[in-house]
């Protein structure tokens, strides 16, 4: 990798770490909001639980991606590069699963508010 490519790769890593920090900030504050809602006696929080769980899965996935990208930059052998790439991709998958769960919980919440009924858990509109 030449200087320009190396410089760009490091900037990508910085961006991924910034995303990870932002994702953890979101997860912490969604957790605090959930706690406040629970303390105020909000009865049905099942959709919010899905959202909360999804946000934390995304945060863990983002952290895993950041670690993988950083390891790719410092890897000196092909096996190290492969392991770092696998870690990065696994983190991407976790982010996707978390995002799906968060979107699912949010969609159910919207449907319940608009229609006044809870759709079955196996139906995603």
C-alpha positions as CSV (number, residue, x, y, z in Angstrom):
1,X,0.0,0.0,0.0
2,X,1.5,3.4,-1.0
3,X,1.4,6.5,1.2
4,X,-1.8,7.9,-0.3
5,X,-3.7,4.6,0.1
6,X,-2.4,4.2,3.6
7,X,-3.5,7.7,4.5
8,X,-7.0,7.1,3.2
9,X,-7.2,3.7,5.0
10,X,-6.3,5.4,8.3
11,X,-9.0,8.1,7.8
12,X,-11.5,5.3,7.1
13,X,-10.5,3.7,10.4
14,X,-10.9,7.1,12.2
15,X,-14.4,7.4,10.8
16,X,-15.4,3.9,11.9
17,X,-14.2,4.7,15.4
18,X,-16.2,7.9,15.4
19,X,-19.3,5.9,14.4
20,X,-18.6,3.4,17.2
21,X,-18.4,6.2,19.8
22,X,-21.6,7.7,18.4
23,X,-23.4,4.3,18.5
24,X,-22.5,3.8,22.1
25,X,-23.7,7.3,23.0
26,X,-27.0,6.5,21.4
27,X,-27.2,3.1,23.2
28,X,-26.5,4.6,26.6
29,X,-29.2,7.3,26.1
30,X,-31.8,5.0,24.7
31,X,-31.1,2.8,27.8
32,X,-31.6,5.8,30.1
33,X,-34.8,6.8,28.3
34,X,-36.1,3.2,28.6
35,X,-35.3,3.3,32.4
36,X,-37.2,6.6,32.8
37,X,-40.2,5.2,30.9
38,X,-40.1,2.1,33.1
39,X,-39.9,4.1,36.3
40,X,-42.9,6.3,35.2
41,X,-44.9,3.1,34.9
42,X,-45.4,2.9,31.1
43,X,-47.1,-0.4,30.7
44,X,-46.3,-2.0,27.4
45,X,-42.6,-1.5,26.5
46,X,-42.1,-4.6,24.4
47,X,-41.5,-2.6,21.2
48,X,-39.1,-0.3,23.1
49,X,-37.3,-3.4,24.4
50,X,-36.8,-4.5,20.8
51,X,-35.5,-1.1,19.9
52,X,-33.2,-1.0,22.9
53,X,-31.8,-4.5,22.2
54,X,-31.3,-3.6,18.5
55,X,-29.4,-0.4,19.4
56,X,-27.1,-2.4,21.7
57,X,-26.5,-5.1,19.1
58,X,-25.6,-2.3,16.6
59,X,-23.2,-0.8,19.1
60,X,-21.4,-4.0,19.7
61,X,-21.2,-4.7,15.9
62,X,-19.9,-1.2,15.3
63,X,-17.2,-1.7,17.9
64,X,-16.3,-5.0,16.4
65,X,-16.0,-3.5,13.0
66,X,-13.8,-0.7,14.3
67,X,-11.4,-3.2,16.0
68,X,-11.3,-5.3,12.8
69,X,-10.5,-2.3,10.6
70,X,-7.8,-1.2,12.9
71,X,-6.3,-4.7,13.0
72,X,-6.4,-4.8,9.2
73,X,-4.1,-1.7,9.2
74,X,-1.6,-3.2,11.5
75,X,-1.7,-6.8,10.1
76,X,1.6,-8.0,8.7
77,X,0.6,-11.4,7.4
78,X,-2.1,-12.8,5.2
79,X,-3.7,-14.9,8.0
80,X,-3.8,-11.8,10.3
81,X,-5.4,-9.8,7.5
82,X,-8.0,-12.6,6.9
83,X,-8.9,-12.7,10.7
84,X,-9.2,-8.9,10.8
85,X,-11.5,-8.9,7.7
86,X,-13.6,-11.7,9.3
87,X,-13.9,-9.6,12.5
88,X,-14.9,-6.6,10.4
89,X,-17.5,-8.4,8.4
90,X,-19.0,-10.1,11.5
91,X,-19.4,-6.6,13.0
92,X,-21.2,-5.5,9.9
93,X,-23.6,-8.4,10.2
94,X,-24.3,-7.6,13.8
95,X,-25.0,-4.0,12.9
96,X,-27.5,-5.3,10.3
97,X,-29.2,-7.6,12.7
98,X,-29.4,-4.8,15.3
99,X,-30.8,-2.3,12.8
100,X,-33.4,-4.8,11.6
101,X,-34.5,-5.4,15.2
102,X,-34.7,-1.7,15.9
103,X,-36.7,-1.0,12.7
104,X,-39.0,-3.9,13.5
105,X,-39.7,-2.6,17.1
106,X,-40.3,1.0,15.7
107,X,-42.6,-0.3,13.0
108,X,-44.7,-2.2,15.4
109,X,-44.9,0.8,17.7
110,X,-46.2,3.0,14.8
111,X,-48.8,0.4,13.7
112,X,-50.0,0.1,17.3
113,X,-50.4,3.8,17.6
114,X,-52.2,4.3,14.3
115,X,-54.4,1.2,14.4
116,X,-54.7,0.6,18.1
117,X,-53.8,-3.1,17.7
118,X,-50.6,-5.0,17.9
119,X,-49.7,-6.9,14.8
120,X,-48.4,-10.5,15.3
121,X,-44.6,-10.8,15.9
122,X,-44.1,-12.7,12.8
123,X,-45.5,-10.1,10.4
124,X,-43.3,-7.2,9.3
125,X,-45.2,-4.7,7.1
